Amino acid sequence: MTTTRAEAAATEGREAAALLERTRSTVDPQLRTCVESLPGSLRRIALYHFGWERADGTPATGQAGKAIRPALVLAAAQALGGDPGRAVRAAAAVELAHNFTLLHDDVIDEDPTRRNRPTAWTVFGVPAAIVTGDAMCALALRMLAEDPHPAAARASARLAACVVELCAGQQSDCEFERRGPLDVSLEECLAMAEAKTGALLGCACALGALYAGAEEDEVAAMDAFGREAGLAFQLIDDLIGIWGDPSHTGKPAGADLVAHKKSLPVVAALTSGTEAAAELAALYAGPLDGAAVRRAADAVDRAGGRDWAQGHAADRMATAVQHLARAVPDLGAAGDLLSLAEFVTRRTR
């Protein structure tokens, strides 16, 4: 009996979902213990952000995100012959760093919802959300600094450098919003996406390699794998930001268009030189809501932004696998990493 592409994708999706669930069960206890070490209101806001408490401090049953980044840490360590159990602190540190960026991003983008609930800044205020994010970043670095693992010092330095790159990517993203619809090149947008998203996925893979005792060339190859996978992730995320189902994304339909985000599909469309590109530029010059959002999404599609993003995501994942093969020549040993890569490019939310 032959297996269809849809059946194979469904199987891969189940494998990735099971891997992410195992990661949450492994990493969340360490992550929660660290978050609960925060003082006073910082702890309350962080617990709310992660979905473990309601705004009034009573217990909640929400999940603390998809756990893609900590899963990459553990999978990379395993693929290179390390013990994933010894990399749990590193995985939790990466997830703390990721959530530091989410708290800040929600403030910067004025996003009202995340994970189907009000964002922390809308509940506790902007200053409280920002300083809680700052505290999470400090916690992430402290977790690595206090880890007795011999790779911890190098991992801490690498994560700190990654945070600087993340901040540079976020600053570029904000700068793009101040430019006209036709004043951002696709090359600039790709560089921003690599810094803002690819850097942390690359860092997660590199930390897993470090904790496995890998050589520097293997660490570099794993970092490159994660960066390329991160760009694919961002491309799919940008598509979801335009066409995602609000019941799945936890955000309003076309949220990125409403915010006039110069995401990768949008910039690809704007720079296509088509009539639809001119229509999209005109729409981006004014407020977008309701019917205008639907027209803008249609213009992105007709200008080729959607097809370009889907195709480029597949190309980036192919390049990612080439980098992975440099570190793990027998890709059979990297099954979990490949499952995560498939999840990144096939997900719809």
ABEGO torsion letter per residue (X at the ends): XBBBAAAAAAAAAAAAAAAAAAAAAAAAAAAAAAAAABBEAAAAAAAAAAGABBAAGBBBABBAEAGAAAAAAAAAAAAAGBBAAAAAAAAAAAAAAAAAAAAAAAAAAGBABBGGBBBAAAAAEAAAAAAAAAAAAAAAAAAAAABABAAAAAAAAAAAAAAAAAAAAAAAAAAAAABBAAABBAAAAAAAAAAAAAAAAAAAAAAAAAAAGBBAAAAAAAAAAAAAAAAAAAAAAAAAAAABBAAAAGBBBGAAAAAGBBBAAAAAAAAAGBAAAAAAAAAAABBBBEAAAAAAAAAAAAAGAAAAAAAAAAAAAAAAAAAAAAABABAAAAAAAAAAAAAAAABAX
